[in-house]
Amino acid sequence: MAKTKKKIFIGGIVVIILGILIFIAVSQTKVDAKKVRVETAERGDIFSTVTATGRVEAKKEVQISADVMGRIIKLPVKEGQKVEKGDLLVQIDPTSYQADVSRARASLLQAQSSLETAEIAFDRNQELFKRKLVSQETLDLSRAEYNSAKALVAQAEASLEQAKDQLAKTTIRSPIAGTITALMSEEGENVVIGTMNNPGTVIMVVSDLSAIEVEAEVDETDIALVEIGQDVDIDLDAYPDTSFKGVVTEIGNSARIVGVSSQEQVVNFLVTILFTDVVKGIRPGMTATVDITTGVSNDAVNVPIQSIVMRAPSDTIIAESVTGNGAKAEEADIDEEEMEEEEPVEGVFLVSNGKAKFQPVTTGLADQQNIQIAEGVSEGDSIITGSYQMLRILKSGDFVEPEGR
């Protein structure tokens, strides 16, 4: 009986000790467990995009400038007005040009009269020369006067045509059907023509708004991904709750460099996107943000992009030894110099039996939130996604506890 009581007493002590040890182990585990955010790897479509900003432009627009100097006496259009090809846009005072036409016409009549006189004299001298009544010298002089008179007539005709052309240019008509998108002059103002050093007066801009484009500047790090024909989502500041569709039609070959010093310079390339949607009320000059779709992966396993981390090869090997067969890292046949030369490994941390496990992965396309996992992760795996500070220090084998549990 005494032996039985002694066995029961010893058994009780053993149970108590085991309980204490288990409590200490559990308590220690809870103390050491790192709080992490966990999400599940899912399947979905990944759209890789390049984002840029730009401005709306009409695909076809014409700057209306004056070819002759003068004062605007008629301006029958307003900004925003639609015009047809051939409609009157500007009338410049034609008074001085009409006078030039009259003078040129009078000069032509005078030259024609002189030609008629010279022709009669030349014909008469030819007949007299045949009868040997005038000398060869007289005939040659008469012929020269006749040819000179013909040249003067041709010169007068050219002067008259030039004067008529200048007069015609005082009336400016629309070269295309479109909309007056900018009106920079008013009736009564003087216009000047351009010279080598001074630009001429731009009176207005006529734009064909049936085809609208966005000219966006894409950073040099992204331009290699952009191709003609790629789909584009266009957001306009003027339409905050609506997105429009477009397509890439042109990619600039010349860089646009912004900045003075080489350290501050930003290199962009101009990309032209044509609207495929009709946008009512759109105007050239509006600010636009474009998302160019450079790649699509359908039904791909993806994880939040912030969960991707880089680890040194040595950390990967240690991680495998800790979470694998339990062998110590120093016992493995590892060339330390070779490890130092290797590139860091890209991967994610999985949650396995309450511990973090580093898993190397092969990534694919990425959007603004998620990234495709081509190899290394399966749908439904628990992925550690944060916090950012925790991912920086997290190692394989660390005890982890999802936040909120």
C-alpha positions in Angstrom: 0.0 0.0 0.0 2.8 2.3 0.9 4.6 1.5 -2.3 1.4 2.3 -4.3 1.0 5.6 -2.7 4.7 6.4 -3.3 4.3 5.5 -7.0 1.2 7.7 -7.2 3.1 10.6 -5.5 6.1 10.2 -7.8 3.7 10.0 -10.9 2.0 13.2 -9.7 5.3 15.0 -9.4 6.3 13.9 -12.9 3.0 15.1 -14.3 3.4 18.5 -12.5 7.0 18.8 -13.8 5.9 17.9 -17.4 3.1 20.5 -17.1 5.5 23.1 -16.0 7.9 22.3 -18.8 5.1 22.4 -21.4 3.9 25.7 -20.0 7.4 27.2 -20.1 7.9 25.9 -23.7 4.5 27.3 -24.8 5.1 30.6 -23.0 8.6 30.9 -24.5 7.2 30.1 -28.0 4.6 32.8 -27.6 7.2 35.3 -26.4 9.5 34.6 -29.4 6.8 34.4 -32.0 6.9 37.3 -34.4 3.7 39.1 -35.4 3.2 39.0 -39.1 0.5 39.6 -41.7 -0.5 36.6 -43.7 -2.4 36.3 -47.0 -3.3 33.3 -49.3 -1.8 32.8 -52.7 -4.6 33.1 -55.2 -5.2 32.7 -58.9 -6.2 35.7 -61.1 -5.3 37.8 -64.1 -2.2 39.9 -64.0 -1.9 43.0 -66.2 1.6 44.5 -66.4 1.3 48.2 -67.1 3.5 51.3 -67.7 2.1 54.5 -66.3 2.8 58.0 -67.7 1.3 61.4 -67.9 0.7 63.6 -70.9 -1.7 66.0 -72.6 -4.6 65.7 -74.9 -3.9 66.8 -78.5 -6.0 66.7 -81.7 -4.5 64.3 -84.2 -4.8 67.0 -86.9 -4.5 70.7 -86.1 -3.6 73.8 -88.2 -2.1 77.0 -86.9 -3.6 79.9 -88.9 -1.0 82.6 -89.5 -1.0 85.6 -91.9 1.1 85.5 -95.1 0.7 89.3 -95.5 0.9 92.2 -93.0 -2.0 94.3 -92.2 -4.9 95.0 -89.8 -7.7 92.5 -89.2 -11.0 94.1 -90.3 -13.2 91.0 -90.0 -13.0 88.0 -87.6 -16.3 86.2 -88.0 -15.5 83.2 -85.7 -15.3 82.5 -82.0 -13.3 80.0 -80.0 -15.1 76.7 -79.8 -17.0 77.3 -83.1 -17.1 74.6 -85.7 -16.1 75.5 -89.2 -16.1 73.7 -92.6 -13.3 73.7 -95.1 -13.3 76.9 -97.0 -15.2 79.0 -94.4 -14.0 82.6 -93.9 -11.8 82.9 -90.8 -10.0 86.3 -91.2 -10.2 89.3 -93.4 -7.1 91.6 -93.5 -7.5 95.1 -94.8 -6.9 94.7 -98.6 -6.8 98.5 -99.5 -3.0 98.7 -100.1 -2.9 95.3 -101.9 -5.8 96.3 -104.2 -3.7 99.4 -105.1 -0.7 97.2 -105.8 -2.9 95.2 -108.2 -4.1 98.3 -110.0 -0.5 99.6 -110.4 0.7 96.2 -111.7 -2.2 96.1 -114.1 -1.3 99.5 -115.4 2.3 98.6 -115.8 1.2 95.5 -117.8 -0.9 97.7 -120.2 2.0 100.0 -120.7 4.4 97.1 -121.4 1.9 95.6 -123.8 1.6 98.9 -125.6 5.4 99.2 -125.9 5.6 95.6 -127.2 3.0 96.4 -129.9 5.0 99.4 -131.0 8.3 97.4 -131.0 6.6 94.6 -132.9 5.3 96.9 -135.7 8.8 98.5 -136.0 10.5 95.2 -136.2 8.1 93.9 -138.9 8.6 97.1 -140.9 12.4 96.9 -140.7 12.3 93.3 -141.8 10.5 94.2 -145.0 12.8 97.2 -145.6 15.9 95.0 -145.0 14.6 92.5 -147.6 14.5 95.4 -150.1 17.9 96.5 -148.9 16.6 99.8 -147.7 17.9 99.5 -144.1 21.1 98.2 -142.8 21.7 95.0 -140.8 22.5 97.1 -137.8 19.1 98.8 -137.9 17.4 95.4 -138.2 19.3 94.0 -135.2 18.5 97.0 -133.1 14.8 96.7 -133.9 14.9 93.0 -133.0 16.5 93.7 -129.7 13.9 96.4 -128.8 11.2 93.9 -129.7 12.6 91.1 -127.5 13.1 93.6 -124.7 9.5 94.7 -124.9 8.4 91.0 -124.7 10.5 90.6 -121.6 9.0 93.6 -120.0 5.5 92.3 -120.7 6.4 89.0 -119.1 7.8 90.8 -116.1 4.7 93.0 -115.8 2.4 89.9 -116.0 4.5 88.2 -113.2 4.2 91.4 -111.1 0.4 91.4 -111.6 0.1 87.8 -110.6 2.2 88.5 -107.5 0.0 91.4 -106.5 -3.1 89.4 -107.1 -1.7 86.6 -104.9 -0.9 89.1 -102.1 -4.4 90.5 -102.4 -5.9 87.0 -102.2 -3.9 86.2 -99.0 -5.7 89.0 -97.2 -8.7 86.6 -97.1 -7.9 83.6 -94.9 -10.2 80.5 -95.2 -10.2 77.3 -93.2 -8.0 74.6 -94.7 -9.8 71.8 -92.9 -13.2 71.1 -91.3 -12.8 71.3 -87.5 -13.2 73.4 -84.4 -11.6 76.7 -83.4 -9.6 75.5 -80.4 -7.6 78.7 -79.8 -8.2 82.3 -80.8 -5.3 84.6 -80.1 -6.2 87.7 -82.1 -9.0 90.2 -82.2 -10.6 92.4 -84.8 -8.6 95.6 -85.2 -5.2 94.1 -84.3 -2.3 94.1 -86.8 -0.7 90.9 -87.9 2.9 90.4 -89.1 4.5 87.7 -91.1 7.3 85.5 -89.8 10.9 86.1 -90.5 14.1 84.1 -89.8 14.4 85.5 -86.3 10.8 86.4 -85.4 7.8 84.1 -85.7 4.7 85.4 -87.4 1.4 86.1 -85.7 -0.6 83.0 -85.0 -4.2 84.2 -85.3 -6.0 81.0 -84.3 -5.8 77.2 -84.2 -8.2 74.9 -86.1 -8.3 71.3 -84.8 -10.0 68.2 -86.2 -11.5 66.7 -83.0 -12.8 63.6 -84.8 -9.5 61.9 -83.8 -8.0 62.7 -80.4 -4.6 61.7 -79.1 -2.6 61.8 -75.9 1.0 62.6 -76.1 2.6 61.0 -73.0 6.2 61.0 -71.9 7.4 57.5 -70.8 10.5 57.1 -68.7 13.5 55.5 -70.4 13.4 52.6 -68.0 10.0 51.6 -69.3 10.1 52.5 -73.0 11.5 49.1 -74.0 8.3 47.5 -72.8 6.0 49.7 -74.9 5.0 48.6 -78.4 2.6 49.9 -81.1 -0.8 48.4 -80.8 -0.9 47.9 -77.0 -4.1 48.7 -75.2 -4.2 51.8 -73.0 -6.5 53.0 -70.2 -6.7 56.8 -70.2 -7.8 58.8 -67.1 -8.6 62.5 -67.6 -8.5 65.0 -64.7 -11.6 66.5 -66.2 -13.5 63.2 -65.9 -12.4 61.8 -62.5 -14.7 58.9 -62.3 -14.3 57.6 -65.9 -11.6 55.7 -67.7 -11.4 55.7 -71.5 -9.8 53.2 -73.9 -7.0 53.9 -76.3 -4.2 52.3 -78.3 -0.5 53.1 -78.8 0.0 54.5 -82.4 3.5 56.1 -82.3 6.7 55.7 -80.2 9.3 58.5 -80.4 12.8 57.7 -81.3 14.4 60.8 -79.9 14.8 61.3 -76.1 13.4 64.3 -74.4 15.8 65.4 -71.7 14.6 67.5 -68.8 17.0 69.1 -66.3 20.2 71.1 -66.4 22.8 69.0 -64.7 23.5 65.4 -65.6 22.5 64.3 -62.1 19.1 66.0 -62.3 18.3 65.0 -65.9 15.2 63.0 -66.6 15.1 61.1 -70.0 11.7 60.5 -71.4 10.3 59.3 -74.8 7.2 60.6 -76.4 4.4 58.0 -76.9 1.3 58.8 -78.8 -2.0 57.1 -77.8 -5.1 57.4 -80.0 -8.5 57.4 -78.2 -10.7 54.5 -79.4 -13.6 55.8 -77.2 -15.6 58.8 -78.1 -15.3 61.5 -75.4 -17.9 64.3 -75.5 -16.6 67.7 -74.5 -12.9 66.7 -74.6 -10.5 69.6 -75.4 -6.9 69.8 -76.4 -4.6 70.6 -73.5 -6.4 68.5 -70.9 -4.1 66.5 -68.5 -4.2 62.8 -68.9 -2.7 59.8 -67.1 -2.2 56.6 -69.2 -1.8 53.0 -68.1 -0.2 51.1 -71.1 -0.8 47.4 -70.9 2.5 45.8 -71.7 1.7 42.2 -70.7 -1.2 39.9 -69.6 -1.1 36.6 -67.7 -4.4 34.9 -67.3 -5.3 32.7 -64.3 -1.9 33.0 -62.8 -0.9 32.2 -59.2 -0.1 35.6 -57.7 0.9 37.0 -54.3 1.1 40.6 -53.0 4.1 42.3 -54.5 5.4 43.4 -51.1 5.8 39.8 -50.0 8.8 39.3 -52.4 12.1 39.4 -50.5 15.8 38.9 -51.4 18.0 36.6 -49.3 21.6 35.6 -49.5 22.4 32.0 -50.6 23.9 31.3 -47.2 20.6 32.3 -45.5 18.7 30.0 -47.9 21.0 27.0 -47.1 20.7 27.7 -43.3 17.0 27.9 -43.7 16.8 24.6 -45.5 19.0 22.9 -42.9 16.9 24.3 -40.0 13.5 23.5 -41.5 14.6 20.3 -43.3 16.5 17.4 -41.8 17.9 19.4 -38.9 21.5 19.2 -40.1 23.7 22.1 -38.9 24.9 24.6 -41.5 28.6 24.3 -40.5 28.4 20.5 -41.2 27.3 21.1 -44.8 29.9 21.1 -47.6 29.6 24.8 -48.5 32.2 27.0 -50.3 31.9 30.3 -48.5 33.7 32.3 -51.2 31.5 30.9 -53.9 28.4 31.9 -51.9 29.6 35.4 -51.5 29.9 35.7 -55.3 26.4 34.4 -55.9 23.4 36.7 -56.5 20.8 37.0 -53.8 17.9 34.7 -54.1 14.3 36.0 -54.7 11.6 34.3 -52.7 8.7 34.5 -50.2 8.2 33.4 -46.6 5.6 30.6 -46.2 3.9 29.8 -42.9 4.7 26.1 -42.1 3.7 24.6 -38.7 3.9 28.0 -37.0 7.3 28.9 -38.5 8.5 31.0 -41.3 10.0 29.1 -44.2 11.9 30.9 -47.0 10.7 29.6 -50.4 12.7 30.6 -53.6 10.3 31.6 -56.4 10.4 32.5 -60.1 8.3 35.6 -60.7 6.5 36.8 -63.8 4.4 39.8 -64.7 3.5 42.3 -62.0 0.8 45.0 -61.6 0.6 47.7 -59.0 -0.4 45.3 -56.2 0.3 41.7 -57.2 3.0 39.7 -58.9 2.8 36.4 -60.8 4.6 33.4 -59.3 5.6 31.1 -62.1 7.4 28.5 -59.8 7.7 28.0 -56.1 4.2 28.7 -54.7 0.9 26.9 -55.2 -2.6 28.3 -54.9 -3.7 28.3 -51.3 -0.2 28.6 -49.7 0.0 31.0 -46.7 2.3 33.8 -47.6 3.8 36.3 -45.1 3.1 39.8 -46.6 4.3 42.1 -43.8 5.0 44.2 -42.1 7.8 45.7 -44.2 10.1 46.0 -41.2 9.4 42.4 -40.2 10.2 41.0 -43.6 13.6 42.7 -43.5 14.7 40.8 -40.4 12.6 37.6 -40.7 14.5 34.3 -41.1 13.5 30.8 -41.8 12.8 28.9 -38.7 11.5 32.0 -36.8 8.2 31.4 -34.9 5.5 33.5 -36.4 1.9 34.4 -35.3 -0.5 36.0 -37.8 -1.8 39.3 -36.5 -5.3 39.2 -35.1 -5.1 35.7 -33.6 
